[in-house]
Amino acid sequence: MNLSIVIPLLNEEESLLELHYWIVSVMKTHQFSYEIVFIDDGSTDRSWEIIEKLSEENPEVKGIRFLTNFGKSQALHAGFAKAAGDVIITMDADLQDNPEEIPELYDMIVNQKFDLVSGWKKKRYDSVVSKNLPSKLFNWAARKTSGVQLNDFNCGLKAYKNVVVKNIEVSGEMHRYIPVLAKNAGFKKIGEKVVKHQARKYGETKFGMDRFVNGFLDLITIWFLSRFGKRPMHLFGALGSLMFIIGFFAAGFIGINKLIRLYNHKPTVLVTENPWFYIALATMIIGTQLFLAGFLGEIILRTKSNEGRYKISEEVNF
């Protein structure tokens, strides 16, 4: 199979029929073998009914329905697990991503040998204040932190080799950083393609300004995981040991200094009345806690179980 088109969605009943026929038209024009995998992330409208209807009309349409809203990352994870195509295309269901871009994305993966190609919505039709400017700041920070030189990390239109999606774990809200996850997994050839962005035709966006706050927090998380995720003791253990040693020698210096002053019959104060003693003591305690955090992190890594992060209520055509 040439293509798996993975589409996470939440309450997009108005756009699903049009999106489906548009994708099918592109597939037939270019004679691709394909499957369309819709992941209904807990929609409360008629989205699932429409997916079921489309699956009856077109056996290439497949659907996964979550019990409730678990988030876009979890929806992509479920879709990636089922995808069988040589090339995986992800796109949003709101008709802002153009299916006409798919053949060129496919060519970049198959013939130009990219591992991953991310879309770049160079010209956007979103609000400048609420989306465009925060998005530019977010993408700048992501480039500086991750080392992946993309202009648009959050574009939903992306293409992947099948082996890429089978070897990355998309959890939390990490869908923004799939290129970074791919890089950390060892896939180095990551490209970018300018894609056409279209104004939203139906409904309203499901994402608010809080996505940028969450995005920056996730950026810190992925930076930490990429550097120390497999060896938390290397960070916490080193910091903890350093702080404990500093505190220990500072406390020792305070004690020795008092003994010297007593030996020379000079005035002195109780150790417990010296504020530096409490600073040294606090440093040792914090150092011990950091060391234990690293130690517990190592234990958790070795004993963690891959518990399901979402619950599927229905599937069609699988």
Solvent accessible surface area in square Angstrom, and as a share of the most:
residue,aa,sasa,rsa
1,M,90,0.40
2,N,43,0.22
3,L,0,0.00
4,S,0,0.00
5,I,0,0.00
6,V,0,0.00
7,I,0,0.00
8,P,10,0.06
9,L,9,0.04
10,L,46,0.23
11,N,44,0.23
12,E,11,0.05
13,E,49,0.22
14,E,87,0.39
15,S,1,0.00
16,L,0,0.00
17,L,66,0.33
18,E,64,0.29
19,L,0,0.00
20,H,5,0.02
21,Y,111,0.42
22,W,63,0.22
23,I,0,0.00
24,V,17,0.10
25,S,60,0.39
26,V,5,0.03
27,M,1,0.00
28,K,146,0.62
29,T,102,0.59
30,H,86,0.38
31,Q,163,0.73
32,F,33,0.14
33,S,55,0.35
34,Y,24,0.09
35,E,1,0.00
36,I,0,0.00
37,V,0,0.00
38,F,0,0.00
39,I,0,0.00
40,D,1,0.00
41,D,7,0.04
42,G,16,0.15
43,S,14,0.09
44,T,126,0.73
45,D,48,0.25
46,R,127,0.46
47,S,0,0.00
48,W,11,0.04
49,E,99,0.45
50,I,10,0.05
51,I,0,0.00
52,E,57,0.26
53,K,108,0.46
54,L,0,0.00
55,S,12,0.08
56,E,145,0.65
57,E,94,0.42
58,N,20,0.10
59,P,95,0.59
60,E,60,0.27
61,V,0,0.00
62,K,35,0.15
63,G,0,0.00
64,I,0,0.00
65,R,80,0.29
66,F,3,0.01
67,L,117,0.58
68,T,73,0.42
69,N,78,0.40
70,F,60,0.25
71,G,23,0.22
72,K,40,0.17
73,S,1,0.00
74,Q,13,0.06
75,A,0,0.00
76,L,7,0.03
77,H,42,0.19
78,A,3,0.02
79,G,0,0.00
80,F,6,0.03
81,A,67,0.52
82,K,77,0.32
83,A,3,0.02
84,A,64,0.49
85,G,1,0.01
86,D,86,0.44
87,V,1,0.01
88,I,0,0.00
89,I,0,0.00
90,T,6,0.03
91,M,1,0.00
92,D,31,0.16
93,A,4,0.03
94,D,15,0.08
95,L,6,0.03
96,Q,18,0.08
97,D,1,0.01
98,N,11,0.06
99,P,0,0.00
100,E,95,0.43
101,E,21,0.09
102,I,0,0.00
103,P,21,0.13
104,E,103,0.46
105,L,0,0.00
106,Y,34,0.13
107,D,51,0.27
108,M,25,0.11
109,I,4,0.02
110,V,55,0.31
111,N,99,0.51
112,Q,85,0.38
113,K,125,0.53
114,F,37,0.15
115,D,20,0.10
116,L,0,0.00
117,V,0,0.00
118,S,0,0.00
119,G,0,0.00
120,W,63,0.22
121,K,18,0.08
122,K,129,0.55
123,K,142,0.60
124,R,58,0.21
125,Y,114,0.43
126,D,29,0.15
127,S,58,0.38
128,V,90,0.52
129,V,117,0.68
130,S,44,0.28
131,K,30,0.13
132,N,24,0.12
133,L,101,0.50
134,P,23,0.15
135,S,8,0.05
136,K,134,0.57
137,L,104,0.52
138,F,5,0.02
139,N,8,0.04
140,W,129,0.45
141,A,16,0.12
142,A,0,0.00
143,R,56,0.20
144,K,144,0.61
145,T,53,0.31
146,S,20,0.13
147,G,43,0.42
148,V,10,0.05
149,Q,131,0.58
150,L,3,0.02
151,N,58,0.30
152,D,4,0.02
153,F,0,0.00
154,N,40,0.21
155,C,3,0.02
156,G,8,0.08
157,L,0,0.00
158,K,7,0.03
159,A,0,0.00
160,Y,1,0.00
161,K,58,0.24
162,N,36,0.19
163,V,74,0.43
164,V,0,0.00
165,V,5,0.03
166,K,91,0.39
167,N,86,0.44
168,I,14,0.07
169,E,109,0.49
170,V,1,0.00
171,S,37,0.24
172,G,48,0.46
173,E,66,0.30
174,M,17,0.07
175,H,19,0.09
176,R,8,0.03
177,Y,0,0.00
178,I,2,0.01
179,P,0,0.00
180,V,5,0.03
181,L,32,0.16
182,A,0,0.00
183,K,65,0.27
184,N,74,0.38
185,A,50,0.39
186,G,46,0.44
187,F,33,0.14
188,K,147,0.62
189,K,93,0.39
190,I,35,0.18
191,G,8,0.08
192,E,45,0.20
193,K,27,0.11
194,V,78,0.45
195,V,6,0.04
196,K,121,0.51
197,H,4,0.02
198,Q,37,0.16
199,A,60,0.46
200,R,59,0.22
201,K,119,0.50
202,Y,68,0.26
203,G,55,0.53
204,E,139,0.62
205,T,61,0.36
206,K,77,0.33
207,F,88,0.37
208,G,42,0.40
209,M,103,0.46
210,D,91,0.47
211,R,25,0.09
212,F,18,0.07
213,V,94,0.54
214,N,47,0.24
215,G,1,0.01
216,F,64,0.27
217,L,105,0.52
218,D,23,0.12
219,L,8,0.04
220,I,112,0.57
221,T,57,0.33
222,I,3,0.02
223,W,98,0.34
224,F,50,0.21
225,L,90,0.45
226,S,53,0.34
227,R,147,0.54
228,F,33,0.14
229,G,15,0.15
230,K,166,0.70
231,R,114,0.42
232,P,11,0.07
233,M,44,0.20
234,H,120,0.53
235,L,43,0.22
236,F,56,0.24
237,G,6,0.05
238,A,60,0.47
239,L,79,0.39
240,G,1,0.01
241,S,45,0.29
242,L,100,0.50
243,M,55,0.25
244,F,86,0.36
245,I,88,0.45
246,I,96,0.49
247,G,1,0.01
248,F,113,0.47
249,F,136,0.57
250,A,38,0.29
251,A,21,0.16
252,G,32,0.31
253,F,140,0.58
254,I,18,0.09
255,G,27,0.26
256,I,104,0.53
257,N,63,0.33
258,K,39,0.17
259,L,118,0.59
260,I,93,0.47
261,R,85,0.31
262,L,88,0.44
263,Y,181,0.69
264,N,74,0.38
265,H,171,0.76
266,K,105,0.44
267,P,113,0.71
268,T,50,0.29
269,V,87,0.50
270,L,107,0.53
271,V,44,0.25
272,T,79,0.46
273,E,112,0.50
274,N,38,0.20
275,P,91,0.57
276,W,165,0.58
277,F,44,0.18
278,Y,110,0.42
279,I,93,0.47
280,A,3,0.03
281,L,67,0.33
282,A,47,0.36
283,T,24,0.14
284,M,30,0.13
285,I,89,0.45
286,I,78,0.40
287,G,0,0.00
288,T,60,0.35
289,Q,110,0.49
290,L,42,0.21
291,F,89,0.37
292,L,88,0.44
293,A,41,0.31
294,G,0,0.00
295,F,97,0.41
296,L,99,0.49
297,G,18,0.18
298,E,21,0.09
299,I,76,0.39
300,I,108,0.55
301,L,60,0.30
302,R,154,0.56
303,T,101,0.59
304,K,130,0.55
305,S,91,0.59
306,N,145,0.74
307,E,138,0.62
308,G,52,0.50
309,R,87,0.32
310,Y,37,0.14
311,K,115,0.49
312,I,67,0.34
313,S,49,0.31
314,E,67,0.30
315,E,72,0.32
316,V,29,0.17
317,N,66,0.34
318,F,96,0.40
